[in-house]
Amino acid sequence: MSDLDGDDGVDCDAIEEQAIAWFLNLRAREPGADTSDLDAWLDQSADHRRAYERARHHFEASEILKSSVRHGKKKPLHSRTFFLGLGIAAAFALAIALGATFTSNQHLRTAINEEAAPARMRAPRHQIRTVALADGSDLTLDAASQIEVAMTSRERRIRLLEGKARIAVSADPRPFIVEAGSGELTANAASFDVDMAADGQIEVAVLSGEVELRRLLRPAVLERAAPKMQAGQSYGYLASDFTPIAVGQDDTDRRDWPNGWTEYHSAPLSEVIADANRYARQPIELDEPPLGNLLVSGRFHITDSDRFAERIASLFGLAAVHRQGAIHLRKR
């Protein structure tokens, strides 16, 4: 059992999101509004009740900080402004809480108040999410990725917390800044990917326009101007060490990943399956380890696990068997 699981093996990460969504939803309702839907959700389990109390305590403590002389304005933040300022996170989490489903290419228009506190947003496990920001920029989050978004009158800023994002930046007088580990990207009217791997490796790939990549925390000395990355260029660096190096093109074309497609050229089957399992609700497993050495070429819709497994089985004359919550590939 992981530290994200509750007493009964439930996904506490998802429950925490649902609890935040319910709390924000309740704050936005008129006084005296019916709360039977919330009560029903709370009655489903003790995990729900504990998560809701944590959300209530967290946000009430945040308002105390914002209203203190030391930490901010004396006037407490109005609940409706607070709700809108966290619009992205609430929209995603409330959709989960109410059982709503979205297709991978569905856009959610989100308005963030000027000068609002950063709003955190994440894509759930196994699913890609695309969000249209209020400034006209489009943001696509890979499965299990997370960001913070802050829009002010001076700048547009995103911080990548984990995972991968594609950002199509709209033209605007304000700079669009993306923080990723030890690096900072600045762009306007550009499209690029930022990928933060679990081991701290970060890769930036520009699809169109220009992107300036530089150290997030710059020393108080004269520093050479950062070169601007052009379309087709990729650079990599570590989350803890900003020493960017050019990254050459490999044999895997991931440019269409926001739509769930990846093109492989003589890639080991084990690596291809690892990519597909990022989105699989039923993991794909090889019953014979040597099968992982088979070389795969072709364009695959890896977010559709069943069809992907069937196609791999057809290509190599394998059998795809659903067993014990997984899709097993084995020799016939």
Secondary structure, DSSP 8 states (H G I E B T S, - for coil): --TTB-TTS-BHHHHHHHHHHHHHHHHHS-TT---HHHHHHHTT-HHHHHHHHHHHHHHHHHHHHHHSTTTS-SS---HHHHHHHTHHHHHHHHHHHTT----TT-EEEE---TT---EEEE--TT--EEEEETTS-EEEE-TT-EEEEEE-SS-EEEEEEEEEEEEE----SS-EEEEETTEEEEESS-EEEEEE-TTSEEEEEEEES-EEEEESS--SS------EE-TT-EEEEETTEEEEEE----S-B-TTGGGTEEEEEEEEHHHHHHHHHTT-SS-EEESSGGGGGSEEEEEEETT-HHHHHHHHHHHHTEEEEEETTEEEEEE-
